[in-house]
């Protein structure tokens, strides 16, 4: 039974589809859950005329605040389950793997959608890449909304 569950989220409702499974598993097994969002590296925001609207550090702060607000809202769904959360920036696969190791995760739980098969073959999904590179167990919940999955 997993005791430390890492749940990467990308700020979309689709990514949250795995949460009911994680809540049940954590509650039943006495696990701690860590929610993770990996934001892109922040860059300065400029308008069409080249005027700086926000410097990279301001944009990074905005992205972190947005993710923190989101994760604290998601945390409320885990009534009675110990939950932590973290916001990182950079390459999602690398940051998920680093966070998994730092947290000591024995399970990483993802939701994945049904991407176009050619895209998946060429690039691979974040979940696929993490599965190949981690020693932790990985739960990949596929949420399909079309008949082609």
MIDREN-19938 format. One record per residue (C-alpha): residue number from 1; chain; x, y, z. Coordinates in steps of 0.001 Angstrom, whole numbers, padded with zeros to 6 digits, always signed. Layout:
N
- seq;mol;x;y;z
- NUM;A;X;Y;Z
...
// end
This chain:
149
- seq;mol;x;y;z
- 1;A;+000000;+000000;+000000
- 2;A;+001351;+003418;-000964
- 3;A;+002240;+005698;+001928
- 4;A;+003485;+008731;-000042
- 5;A;+001509;+009654;-003161
- 6;A;+002651;+012371;-005580
- 7;A;-000047;+013891;-007800
- 8;A;+001172;+016179;-010603
- 9;A;-001535;+018630;-011712
- 10;A;-001513;+021059;-014634
- 11;A;-004267;+023462;-013482
- 12;A;-006922;+021787;-015636
- 13;A;-010119;+020043;-014539
- 14;A;-009114;+017042;-016671
- 15;A;-005994;+016467;-014548
- 16;A;-008193;+016295;-011446
- 17;A;-010023;+013163;-012681
- 18;A;-007570;+010952;-010751
- 19;A;-008230;+012734;-007441
- 20;A;-011162;+010585;-006231
- 21;A;-008986;+007470;-006657
- 22;A;-006112;+009135;-004794
- 23;A;-008377;+010313;-001967
- 24;A;-009757;+006785;-001482
- 25;A;-006309;+005171;-001647
- 26;A;-004789;+007698;+000747
- 27;A;-007651;+007484;+003214
- 28;A;-007700;+003665;+003127
- 29;A;-003939;+003308;+003417
- 30;A;-003111;+006183;+005733
- 31;A;-001011;+007848;+003046
- 32;A;+000262;+011400;+002714
- 33;A;-000416;+013136;-000593
- 34;A;+001717;+015799;-002219
- 35;A;+000110;+017841;-004973
- 36;A;+002590;+019248;-007499
- 37;A;+002325;+021830;-010222
- 38;A;+005229;+022482;-012569
- 39;A;+004984;+025947;-014116
- 40;A;+006900;+026885;-017233
- 41;A;+010018;+029002;-016852
- 42;A;+008846;+032583;-016668
- 43;A;+009827;+035062;-019341
- 44;A;+009239;+038775;-019574
- 45;A;+005856;+039679;-021007
- 46;A;+005977;+042295;-023770
- 47;A;+003267;+043935;-025823
- 48;A;+003161;+044165;-029632
- 49;A;+005279;+047334;-029540
- 50;A;+008025;+045704;-027475
- 51;A;+007129;+047428;-024214
- 52;A;+007735;+045275;-021140
- 53;A;+004470;+044588;-019340
- 54;A;+005974;+042274;-016723
- 55;A;+009544;+041273;-016047
- 56;A;+010443;+037587;-015735
- 57;A;+010566;+037714;-011932
- 58;A;+007124;+039348;-011817
- 59;A;+005736;+036748;-014206
- 60;A;+007300;+033956;-012100
- 61;A;+005636;+035352;-008984
- 62;A;+002291;+035537;-010801
- 63;A;+002561;+031935;-012028
- 64;A;+003505;+030703;-008556
- 65;A;+000626;+032594;-006909
- 66;A;-001848;+031249;-009472
- 67;A;-000643;+027675;-008921
- 68;A;-000618;+028065;-005126
- 69;A;-004220;+029301;-005147
- 70;A;-005237;+026393;-007360
- 71;A;-003460;+023746;-005258
- 72;A;-004881;+025084;-002000
- 73;A;-008362;+024816;-003537
- 74;A;-007699;+021230;-004661
- 75;A;-006368;+020412;-001185
- 76;A;-009859;+021002;+000223
- 77;A;-011066;+017836;-001566
- 78;A;-008820;+015716;+000685
- 79;A;-010870;+016019;+003854
- 80;A;-009095;+014083;+006596
- 81;A;-006108;+013103;+004428
- 82;A;-002685;+014665;+005073
- 83;A;-001883;+016852;+002059
- 84;A;+001138;+018917;+001120
- 85;A;+001679;+020830;-002077
- 86;A;+004541;+022292;-004047
- 87;A;+005023;+024553;-007046
- 88;A;+008120;+024120;-009195
- 89;A;+009162;+025552;-012534
- 90;A;+010938;+023993;-015467
- 91;A;+010609;+020810;-017472
- 92;A;+007607;+018870;-016128
- 93;A;+009175;+015411;-016443
- 94;A;+012420;+016412;-014731
- 95;A;+010655;+018314;-011962
- 96;A;+008186;+015484;-011303
- 97;A;+011055;+013014;-011019
- 98;A;+013017;+015329;-008702
- 99;A;+009960;+015953;-006520
- 100;A;+009168;+012249;-006400
- 101;A;+012642;+011503;-005105
- 102;A;+012683;+014408;-002629
- 103;A;+009238;+013456;-001289
- 104;A;+010032;+009751;-001201
- 105;A;+006973;+008946;-003279
- 106;A;+006100;+005311;-003643
- 107;A;+003245;+006151;-006041
- 108;A;+002866;+008843;-008699
- 109;A;-000753;+009310;-009852
- 110;A;-001591;+010976;-013170
- 111;A;-004575;+011579;-015361
- 112;A;-003827;+011278;-019027
- 113;A;-006055;+012114;-021933
- 114;A;-006250;+010397;-025279
- 115;A;-003827;+012298;-027482
- 116;A;-003546;+011782;-031183
- 117;A;-001671;+008503;-031614
- 118;A;+001005;+009935;-033935
- 119;A;+001811;+012730;-031476
- 120;A;+002068;+010225;-028646
- 121;A;+004388;+007970;-030662
- 122;A;+006711;+010822;-031636
- 123;A;+006804;+012844;-028421
- 124;A;+005380;+010660;-025676
- 125;A;+003301;+012103;-022883
- 126;A;+004624;+013385;-019586
- 127;A;+003130;+010337;-017876
- 128;A;+004815;+007990;-020370
- 129;A;+008192;+009628;-019853
- 130;A;+007867;+009554;-016061
- 131;A;+006846;+005870;-016174
- 132;A;+010017;+005032;-018057
- 133;A;+012318;+006961;-015722
- 134;A;+011044;+006340;-012181
- 135;A;+011363;+003490;-009732
- 136;A;+008088;+004482;-008024
- 137;A;+004821;+002812;-008961
- 138;A;+002799;+004907;-011390
- 139;A;-000980;+005050;-011614
- 140;A;-002109;+006417;-014968
- 141;A;-005824;+007082;-015084
- 142;A;-007002;+007542;-018642
- 143;A;-009949;+009844;-018973
- 144;A;-011531;+009338;-022367
- 145;A;-014292;+011559;-023582
- 146;A;-014398;+010242;-027124
- 147;A;-015241;+006883;-028652
- 148;A;-011775;+006605;-030253
- 149;A;-009924;+005763;-027041
// end
